[in-house]
Amino acid sequence: MVRAVCFDLMDTVLYDPYREALAAATRARAAELAKYRDPTCWPDFEIGAIDEAEFARRFFREGAEGVSFDIGAFHRVRREGYRFLPGMREILEALSGRALRFVASNYPVWVEELRATFALDGLFEGIYSSHHLRVRKPAREFFDRLVSRIGVDAGGCLFIDDRAENCDAAAAVGMRAHLFDGAAGLRDRLVREGLLDP
């Protein structure tokens, strides 16, 4: 029996405006980003190993010429772009009292901003991101720490994510997993699990 439903946040519950914000901040073409970007920067920021200022400073590799990161433009576009994906708020509300609801997301400290902006504490019993857990999906440690924090064993959890590798990792620790492709498919899965009425 499913006692807890664990939701990825970006592109599962909320639209992720990261790509648009990145374009506004760098004004760089995709090829330039791939060439000059520091690939360790975002993962380090997501687990809280570096702060926001260091994220912006380190976004491009040392020695990258003619490229810069405008953190002000990034935040403006990022904050304007978040929104609930169609049908997701309604699903979260419908699950109230039927299952525990948790955020289980790779996301940096900005998750606290979203918590306030979208009143997430009223929709979830707990919010756990890579920023809190200090590890990112799909690492097993993410799921081990999540299960420990929420107090529900893996077999009693349904994990929902838009990335197959994260769903596979959740299944590997004993969770049920659903690859998110929209609210309609998720609602059908929740009905099959006995969590929502047909």
C-alpha positions in Angstrom: 0.0 0.0 0.0 1.3 3.5 -0.9 1.6 5.7 2.1 3.7 8.5 0.7 3.9 10.1 -2.8 7.3 11.7 -3.5 7.3 14.3 -6.3 10.1 15.7 -8.2 9.5 19.5 -8.4 10.9 20.9 -11.6 9.0 19.9 -14.8 6.8 17.6 -12.7 5.0 20.0 -10.3 6.3 23.3 -11.5 7.5 24.5 -14.9 11.3 25.0 -14.8 12.3 28.2 -16.5 16.0 27.4 -16.2 16.7 27.3 -19.9 15.1 30.7 -20.6 16.9 32.2 -17.5 20.2 30.8 -18.7 19.7 32.4 -22.2 19.0 35.7 -20.6 22.0 35.5 -18.2 24.6 34.5 -20.7 23.3 35.6 -24.1 25.4 32.6 -25.4 24.4 30.1 -28.1 24.1 26.5 -27.0 27.5 25.6 -28.7 29.2 28.4 -26.7 27.7 27.2 -23.4 28.8 23.6 -24.1 32.3 24.8 -24.8 32.9 27.2 -21.9 30.6 26.0 -19.2 32.0 24.4 -16.0 30.1 21.1 -15.8 30.6 20.8 -12.0 29.1 24.2 -11.1 25.4 23.4 -11.1 25.7 20.0 -9.4 27.8 21.6 -6.7 25.3 24.4 -6.2 22.4 22.0 -6.1 23.9 20.1 -3.1 24.9 23.3 -1.3 28.6 22.8 -1.8 28.9 26.3 -3.2 26.7 29.4 -2.7 24.9 31.5 -5.3 27.7 34.0 -5.8 30.2 31.1 -6.4 27.7 29.5 -8.8 27.6 32.7 -10.9 31.4 33.2 -10.7 32.1 29.6 -11.7 29.5 29.1 -14.3 32.0 29.6 -17.1 35.4 27.9 -17.0 38.5 29.9 -16.1 39.9 31.6 -19.2 36.6 31.7 -21.1 36.8 34.9 -23.2 33.8 37.1 -24.1 31.2 35.3 -22.0 29.7 36.4 -18.7 26.9 35.4 -16.4 24.3 38.1 -15.5 22.8 36.9 -12.2 20.2 39.7 -12.2 18.9 38.8 -15.6 18.9 35.1 -14.6 16.8 35.7 -11.5 14.3 38.0 -13.3 13.5 35.5 -16.0 13.6 32.6 -13.5 11.2 34.2 -11.1 8.8 35.2 -13.9 8.8 31.7 -15.4 7.7 29.4 -12.6 4.1 28.1 -12.7 2.2 25.0 -11.8 2.0 22.6 -14.6 -1.6 22.0 -15.7 -3.6 19.8 -13.3 -0.8 19.4 -10.8 -2.1 21.6 -8.0 -5.4 19.9 -8.3 -3.8 16.5 -7.9 -1.8 17.6 -4.9 -4.9 18.9 -3.3 -6.9 15.7 -4.1 -4.2 13.6 -2.4 -4.6 15.5 0.9 -5.6 13.0 3.7 -5.1 10.0 1.3 -1.3 9.9 1.3 1.6 11.8 2.6 3.0 14.2 0.0 6.7 15.1 -0.3 8.9 17.0 -2.6 12.0 14.9 -3.6 13.9 17.1 -6.0 17.3 18.1 -7.3 17.2 21.9 -6.6 19.4 24.4 -4.9 18.6 26.9 -2.1 16.0 28.6 -4.4 13.6 25.8 -3.3 13.0 27.9 -0.2 11.9 30.8 -2.4 9.5 28.5 -4.2 8.2 27.2 -0.9 7.1 30.7 0.0 5.9 31.8 -3.4 3.7 28.8 -4.1 2.7 28.0 -0.5 4.2 24.5 -0.9 4.0 23.8 2.9 0.2 23.7 2.4 0.5 21.1 -0.4 3.3 18.9 1.0 4.0 17.3 4.3 7.7 17.8 3.7 10.1 19.4 1.2 13.4 17.6 0.6 15.7 18.8 -2.2 19.3 18.1 -3.0 20.0 21.3 -1.2 18.7 19.7 2.1 19.9 16.2 1.5 23.4 17.2 0.2 23.2 14.7 -2.5 21.6 14.5 -6.0 19.4 12.0 -7.7 20.0 9.4 -9.1 22.5 8.6 -6.3 21.2 5.9 -4.0 22.2 8.1 -1.0 19.5 10.6 -2.1 16.8 8.0 -1.7 18.2 6.5 1.5 18.3 9.9 3.1 14.8 10.8 1.8 13.3 7.6 3.2 15.0 8.2 6.5 13.6 11.7 6.8 10.0 11.0 5.8 9.8 7.9 8.0 8.1 5.7 5.4 9.9 2.6 4.1 10.7 2.5 0.4 8.1 -0.1 -0.4 5.4 2.3 0.9 6.5 5.2 -1.4 5.5 6.1 -5.0 8.1 8.3 -6.6 7.2 10.6 -9.5 9.8 12.2 -11.8 10.1 13.3 -15.4 13.6 11.6 -15.8 13.8 7.9 -16.4 17.1 7.5 -14.7 15.7 8.9 -11.5 12.7 6.6 -11.6 15.0 3.7 -12.2 17.1 4.7 -9.2 14.0 4.9 -7.0 12.8 1.5 -8.2 16.3 0.1 -7.4 15.8 1.0 -3.7 12.3 -0.6 -3.6 10.0 2.4 -4.4 7.2 2.2 -6.9 8.0 4.7 -9.6 6.1 6.7 -12.2 7.7 8.4 -15.2 5.8 11.7 -15.4 4.5 12.7 -18.8 1.6 14.9 -17.6 -1.2 15.2 -15.1 -3.6 12.9 -16.9 -1.2 9.9 -16.9 -0.3 10.6 -13.3 -3.9 10.8 -12.2 -4.6 7.4 -13.9 -1.6 5.9 -12.0 -2.9 7.3 -8.7 -6.3 5.8 -9.3 -4.8 2.4 -10.0 -2.8 2.7 -6.7 -6.1 3.4 -4.9 -5.1 7.0 -3.9 -7.7 8.8 -6.0 -11.2 8.0 -7.0 -11.9 7.1 -10.6 
